[in-house]
Amino acid sequence: MIVFITFIVACPIGMLIGMFLTEMNKNSVALPILQALSGGTFIYLVCCQLLIQEFHQVKVYQRSLAFAKFFFFVIGASIVLILIAVSPDP
């Protein structure tokens, strides 16, 4: 419960800090560093926590469900990669 409350409080504070850094200095290196850290956090959570938990110890009768989960994961990741590839550079 403490981690959950900390996350709830940290999200708005992080947004305010990011907005302040953006307005303070447009050519700052701090914003890309913060974005890389936040993106890395999401990648870590997905790869090291969520996916392992979803596919660990799949029982025989759940193999088709596990295949469907993996299939939709690949479809979702492909959509994100395509959107990144076709998006215009800022």
Secondary structure by P-SEA (a helix, b strand, c coil): caaaaaaaaaaaaaaaaaaaaaaaccccaaaaaaaaaaaaaaaaaaaccaaaaacccccccaaaaaaaaaaaaaaaaaaaaaaaaacccc
